[in-house]
Amino acid sequence: MVQGTMSDSGKSVLCAALCRIFRQDGYTVAPFKSQNMALNSYITRDGLEMGRAQVMQAEAAEIEPDARMNPVLLKPSSDTGSQVIVLGEVRDQMTAMEYHRFKPKLIPEIMEAFDGLAEENDIIVIEGAGSPAEINLADNDIVNMGFAGMVDAPVLLVGDIDRGGVFAQLYGTVELLEKSDKDRIKGLVINKFRGDQEILKPGLDMLEDKTGIPVLGVIPMLDVDLDDEDSLAPRLMKKEHNSPLDIAVIRLPRLSNFTDFNALDQRSLSGVRYVESVDELANPDLIIIPGTKSTTADLLWMRQNGLENEILKFASRGGPVLGVCGGYQMLGRTLEDPDGNEGETPFLKGMGLLPTDTVFTADKSRTRLSGRILWDPDDGPSETGSSMDGLRIDGYEIHMGLTRVDGDPFVRLDNGMTDGCRKGNVMGTYLHGLFDSGEFAEGLILWLCIRKGIDPGELRIIPHDEYVQRQYDHLAKSVRKSLNVDVIYHIIGMK
């Protein structure tokens, strides 16, 4: 089990690295996180919802994502409440206190999921959440030391030196634990180091002396491009771009599934940045309104801070706008919520850029879909020499609400149905992961380049699967150099 001294200490990435290392060494391996809190989620092939961190780790292990890898997913809907998803399906909506009292009842289902994976694999790499030293939550813990105890897992504790105070992080975390939990920690890891490791050596020796736990490695700040999971993701802080194409994604307060746009940021031609204000928006080549956990609340936020008006002016000048999931709903004419599934706003006018009307319902759509784009942005004989009509698109739906479309659909699905809507330079879709296969991303970037008068050269966007597999190999190679993998095998009782 990998635990951290804080959120974003690097647990998810280290777990992915270990999954790839063990897989490279010939073992069958699966990731596991008993409870995850994130708005970035994924739909498995059997229509179940799980956190993207375990999807990333499953990719590293070269296996199909399975909802058992993340049996409990919490999707925050407010500052004090979350939607509780158990084994891929919505169980309830709970406040933080209600869930704290309820979660011990989930232990049988969590253990059944874990035991099933354990029967099928040689090694399970378990990820903790936050910090095990959150002593106010220790009594009902099902994700850190509480779960480590349930499955008798040895623990690696990871500290983030990039934020400073790493020795205090590690030592303080160890000292706040009960002796039985402290004894579970078999190794310390320092993550995100920059510079000469010789400078660290006196501190490492003192840390080992004070804790009685060996330091198994110092991992440098790595240049790997993998999916981020939460609101601490560095890519969300990116306000500028150094690429010919400027793609602005609105950083909504309840932003979800921002990993949809990573593929657009993988090439030197296009740069993705996240904007929260009118001043930051400027004049991009494409505006994307992403998914959100609360469509009406985030539309009101854009309306109040002036971003909606700027997007409307941008679209009126011919600027392309793409809405995904909640962003697609916002682009329509009306949003109705008669049963209060979204909040306290029963009716709201949309942005009016697409001829659609959405009614929110309690039922959640969860399905994987594929199809082909139905959009020639030049509407007839091509002035730019680029058309996206017929390009392949693969993705998945996670949304609440039904949308009635009066205009042209955006995607012809393989099942004979349609998805989304398009009107001139504005397009909307419910499909998450729409750029991962590469074909639509390549077509969109090519069109934007030609539209702007940029020579795209030999444009080829590597498909998501191919690109990330290269990243996992690079990650595993770098971590092998920095971590004492032989000792880790010894800790888990394997060669």
N, C-alpha and C positions, 0 to 999 in steps of 0.2 A: 504494500500500500504506500502511495505517495501522498504525504500531507504537506501543507505549507504554513509558513508563519503568518500569512495574510492572503487575501484575494490577489490574484494576478502575480503570484510569486513564481509562476512557471510550472505549476503542477500538471496542467493539461498537456503542455508540450513535452514535458519530461515523460509522462505516461505514454504519449504517442511514440517518443523515441525508444522507450523500452519495448513497446509492442513491436516496433519494426526490428529492433535488435534481436529479440527472442525469435521472431519469425525468420529472420535471416539465418539464425543458428539452427533452424530446423524444428522448432517447437510450434505447436498450435497454441495460439494465445488470443484472449479476448479481453476487452476493457470492461470496466464496471464502475459505476458511480451510483450509490443507492439513492441519493437525493441531489437533484440539480436545481438551481434557480437561474433561469435565463429566459429571455424573450426570443433568442435565436433557436429555432427548433427545426425539425426535419420529419418527413413522413416516410416510413419504411414501405417496402413493396407490398406488405399486407395491410397498409393503411393505418399504421399506428404512429403516434407522435413521440419523439424523444429529443433530448438535447443534442446540439451539434457537436459539442466537445467529444462525446462518445462516438459520434459518426466519424469525426476526424481520426480518432484512435482506432476505430474499426478499419478505416481505410489504410492506416499504417500497418495494421495486422493482416491486411489483405483478405478481409472477410466481409460479408454482407452485414450492414447495421441491423441490430435486433433490439426491439424495445426493452428486452430483459436487461440490456446493458445499462439502462437508466430507468429503473422501475418507477421512480417518483420524480416528476418534473413540476416545478412550481413556476408559473408564469405570472409575475406581478401585474396586478390590474390597478393598484393604487399604492400609496405609501404604506398602507397597513394591511393590505389583503392581496391574495393570489388565487388564480385558478389552479386547482390541484389535479394533476394528470397522473394516473396510476396505470402502469403497464400499457401506456399508449393511449388511454382513453380518459376523457374528462370525468372526474369523480365528484367534484364539488367546487364551490367558491368559498373560501374561508379567510377570516382575519388571521393575523399572525398568532394571536393568542389561541384561537380555536384550533389552528393547525398544530401548535406546540402541544396541546393536550391530546390531539387526535393521532399524531404520528406514531406512537408506540403500537397502535392497532395495525399499522402497515407492515410491521416486522415479519409476520408469516409470509406475506406476498413478496417482500424483498428477499427473504431467505430462499424462497422457492425459485425465484429468478436466478439468484446467485448459484444455487446448487445445480440448477439445470445447465448453466454455462460451465460450471466446474466439471460436470460429468463429461462434457464434450471437448474440453481443452486441457492442455498440459499446464498452462499458467494463466492466471487471471491477474491483470494489472488494475488495481483499485485506486481510484482518485478520491481524495478527501475534498472538503469544501471549506473555504475560508480558512480558519485556524482552529486547531484542537484546543487552544488556550482560551476559547470563549467560554469561560467557566460558568457563566450564567445559563448556558445551554447544555451543560455536561450531563445533567440528570436524564434527559430524554434523547440523548444523542444517538442518531442512527446513521451518521455519515462520516464521522471521524474516528476517535478512539472507541466510541461505543460500538461501531460496526467492526473495527479491527478486532475487538474482543470477541464478537460473535463468531468470526470466522478464523480467529487465531492467526492473524496476518502480521508479519514483521513490517515495520514502518521505516520509510526514508523521510526525513524532514528537510524541506527545501526553504532556504532563505533568499531574499532578493537583495543583492548588494547594490543594484542600480538606484534604489530608493534611499540608500544610506542606512547605517545602524545595523548591519547584518549580524554582527556578533551579539548585540543586545536582542535582536529578533530571535535568534536561535537559542541563546542561553535563557532568555526570559520565558520563551515558550516551554522549554524543557522543565524549568523550575516551577512553572505553574501547574504542571500535571501531577496527578496522583502517581505514587511509586509504580503501581502495576502498569499504568500507561507509559510512564517514562521508560520502563524496562522493555517496552515493545519497540522503541526507537533503536534501530541497529546501525543507522548511519545518517550523517548530516551532509547536505549538499548545498554549496553556495552557487547561486545562479546569476546570470547576466553580468559577468565580470568584464571590465575593460582594463587593460594595462598588464603590468608585469606581475605574475603570480608570486615571485620571490618576495615581493613586498608584503604579501599576505601571510607568509609562513609563520612569523612569530605569533600572529593572532590565531592561526589555525592550531598551533601547538597549545596555546593557552585555552582555546575553546575545548579541545579534546581533554585537556587536564581537568577543566572545571566541570564538564558534563560527563566525562567518562565514556563518551560516544565518539567513534572515529569519524573523521571527515573523509567521505568517499570520493569527493571530487569537487573541482571548481569549474563550472561550465561558463565559457565566455559568452558575451552577447552575440547571438547567432543571427546571421542574415538568412532567415528562412521565411517563406511566405506561406503561412498556413492560416486556416480560418480562425478568427478570434471569436470569443464566446460572449463577452459581456460589455457593459458600458465603459469599462476601463481600457478597452482595446486602443492601442496607439493610433491605428488608422482613423479612428473617429476624431482625433485631435488635429488631423491634417487640414489646414486651412488654405494652403497654397499648392500650386502645381508647377512643374517644370516641363510639361509636355505640350506638344502642338495643340492637342485637343483638351479642352477644359470641361469636365463633367462635374456638375454640382449636385450633390445629394442633400436634400433637406434633412437636417438632423433633428427629427421630431423628438419631443420629450419622452415619448413612449415607443421609440424606434424599435422595430423588431426585424430580424433576418437581414441585417445589413451585409451579411456575407454574400447576398445575391449579386453584389456589384464588384466583388473581388476580381473576377475575370476581366473586367474593363480596366483594371489597374495593373495588369500584368505585362503591358507592352509600353514601349517608350512613346508611342503615338498618342496615348490617352492617359490622363491623370484624373483620379477621382478625389474630390475633396468634400468635406462635410460642412454645411453652413447652417447657422442658427439665427442670422439677422439679415436685414436688408443690406447693410454695409458690406457684409461678407459675400453676398450673392454676386455682385458685379454683373458681367455680361458673359455667361458661360456659353458653350456650344450645345449643351444639353442639360436640362434640369430633370432630375428624377425625384419623385415623391415616393418614398419607400413604404413598407408595411409598418403597422403600428398596432399596439394592443388596444388603443382607444381612438377610433377614427374621429368621432365627433369632438372629443376634447382636444385632439391635436389639430383639427381643422380650425377650431376656435382660437387656438394658440397662434396659428399662422395668420388668422384674420386680425387678431389684436396687435401682433407685432409688425404688420405690414408686408409680410412675405407673400401672402395670398395675392395682394394687389400687384406686387412686382412680378409674380409669375403670370398673372393675367395680362399684364402689359407685354411681357416677354413673348407670350404665345400670340398676342395680337400682331406683333412684329414678324411673325413667322418662325419664332424660336421653337425647336422641338421640345416637347414635354412628355415624359413617360411616368405613369403611375402604376405602382405594383401593389396589389392586394388592398390594404387600407388606403394607399395613395390613389389607386384606381377608383375606389368608392368616392373619395373626396372630389375627383374630377367631374362627377356627374351633377345632375340637376338637383336631386333631393336625397336626403338621408332621413329615414323614418325609424323610430325605435319605440313602438307602442308599448312594449312590455318592459322597458327599462333595462334591456340586456347590455347596453353600452354605457349607461349612466343615467343622468337626470335630464337629458335633453330629448324630448319625444319627437321633435321635428327640427330639421336644420336644412337650409338651402346649401347646396353644394357650390362648387366653383363654376359650374355651368359650361365647362369646356367639352364635355361629352354628353350625348343624348341618352343618359342612363338614370335610373332611379333605384335606390337600394333600400330594402327593408331588413332591419336586423332581427334575427331569430336566435333562439337558444341553441339550436342545432349547429354543430361545427362540421364543416366540410373538410375531410382529410382523405386525399387521394393523390396518387401519382398519375401524371398525364403526359402525353406527347402529341405533337401535331406539326402543322406547318403555318408559317406566317401568311396572313392575307393582307399584305400592305405594300403598295407601291407608293412611296412618299411623294413621287412626282406626279401622281394621278394622271397617267396616260403616257404618251411618248416621253421617254426619260430625257430630261435636260442634263442630268449629271452623269448618266451612264451607269447608274447604280439602282438596283431594285432589290427589296428584301422579300418580295412576293415568292412564296414557296420554300423559304429557308426553314430548316428543321429546328424544332424547339422541344426541349424536354424539361419537365419540372414537376412541381407538386403544389397542391392547394392546401392551405390551412386558414380557414376564415369562417366567420359567423356572418350570416346575412345572405339574402338573395337579391341579385341585381337584374333588373329588366332593361334590355337594350333595345332602343328604337332605331339605332343606326347600324353601321357596318361592323361586323365582328373583326377581331384582331387575329385570332388563331382558329384554324380548322383542325379540330382534334381528331386523332386516329379512330376514336369511338363514334365518329359521325356528328358529334356535338360541336359547338363553337365556344370560344372563350374570349372575354374582353370586348373592347370596342375601339374604334379608331375614327378620327375625324380630322382631315388635313394633317397638320403637324403634331397632333395630340394623340396619344395612344395609351391604353390601359389594359392591364391583364391581372388575373388572379394568380398566375403561375410564379411561384418562387423557384430559384435556381435556373431561371430562364437563359442565363448566359453560360452555364457550366459546360454545355456540350461544345461551345466554341463557334458554331455556325452562325447563330444570330448575332453574337458579339462581333464576329468578324464583319458581317454584313453591315451592322450599325456603324461601326468605326469607319469602314470604307465609305459609307454614305456621308458621314460627318466630315471626313477628310476632303472628299470631292466637293462637298457643299461649301467648304471653307477655302478651297483652292490649294489644298495641301497634297503633295504627291505621296500616296501611301506606300509606294515602293512594293517590295515583295511582302505584302501583309499576310501573315498567317498566325492566327491565335491558336495556341496549343489547346486541345480539349482539356477540360478540368481534370479528368482522371489521369491523363498523361502528365500534366503539369504537376499535380500534387504528389504523384508517385516519385517524381524526381526530387521533390522537396523532402519527402520522408527519407529517401536514401541519403541525401545530404545531411539531414538532421541526425540520423543514426550514426553516420560516419563521424560527425563532429562530437557527438556525445560519447561514443566509444573512446575517443582520444582523451576525454576529460574525466570520465567516470571509471571507477574500478569495477568493471563488469564481472570479473572473476569473483570478487567478494560478494557481489549481489547474488550470483548463482549459488554461492556457498550459503548465504543467508536463507535462501528459499529452498535449500536442500537439493539442488540439482547441479549437474555438471555443466 
